Amino acid sequence: MGVIRRPAWWSVLLTVAGVLVFARLGVWQLHRADYKEELLRRYAAAASAPAQAFDAMAAQPPVDVYPRVRVQGHYLIDRVYLLDNPKHDSMGGVEVYVPFQPMHRDRLLLVDLGFLPGNGTDKPPQLPPLSSDVQTLQGVYQPAPGKGIELGGNALAQQAQWPKTSIYLDLDQIAADLHARLFSRVLVLDADPAAIYVRVHTLDLSSMPPARHRAYAYQWFTFAIAAVVIFLVLHRKRKRRLG
């Protein structure tokens, strides 16, 4: 004698559809986790890759590729931006960005100088002076950190003195602030033991790292199992009471 009573066709269809959808979403999340891990591997390899000419990558860098480039030009030393939301929050301090004018180019390149530790006060740390001479820079040409919703609107437009501080890095806002066009990516400088800046950079996947994708996959697979369990529980035969 079976323990499951014959279910209605619609309940079978609904359960099968739910299980397939949940399983498909779980598999998709696993694929996204693998994809993000591959991006991280590519980014890690870029730090030791040979430097390429910036002009070859400037306008249209390959998608999901992080080339290490060499570029010559000069800093706009009086236009400094401080990102007050870096990954080194436990140390206090800011990530420092400066626009850079590559030679023979009509756009500016935003350069990430690195993280500058705080001084124990609410005031920004003292910035070391920059040279206005022609510089040759090397680093990874990568997308800017993810931007979010900044309460109070465009913080840069509300500041009259330099350096300017923001909790998000928005290239469109910076371009408008500078009245200039910017390249679509930023240059993250190579590590330099002699520099005062901390340059331990990683690809910004904080909003959805591989581990979170796997956690969501586990959740979707759990939903699929739960759908089957609920179906069985609702359709199990009840023992008849002997009168």
C-alpha angles and dihedrals in degrees: 000000000000122000094213121073118220108277127218114261093242093055090053091048093047093049094047091047091049093048092049093049094047092046092048091051090049092051090048091054090051090052090050090051091053090047093051091048089052089052090052091050091051091049092049090050092050092067092067098034121112113270115253129205110275093223090064092058105025106096103030113017114187114268114262091003122116108201122196106229142185120219135176126210141087138285125247088231096188094055109073127160125200120204106209095191106065130151092255096071092140089065097044119225140093142279109240123220126183128182114242127200109217115211116266093005128116095209133071124238117216110224124204105216092185140251120321114202118233127255098228094264136088090253120096114261119263109271118225112237120265125219119240090207122110109284134193110216131190128193148107117304103218142152117281119259113279115273128219141182110306111205112229096029128259105003093190094059089054094056123082100179131068138272095046122208131212136165091221133043109228113175092198091055092047092049090052090046091053094040087229141102119259132205112253094246137044129237113238106201122232118259114272121191089203094055122096089219122093108233108187101137131180134175110273105245095136093123092059116004122179093262091058092050089054091049090054090047090055089050093052092047088050089054090052092053091045091054091055093046092050090049092052094046093050092048102041116119117253119224113250116239114239110237 
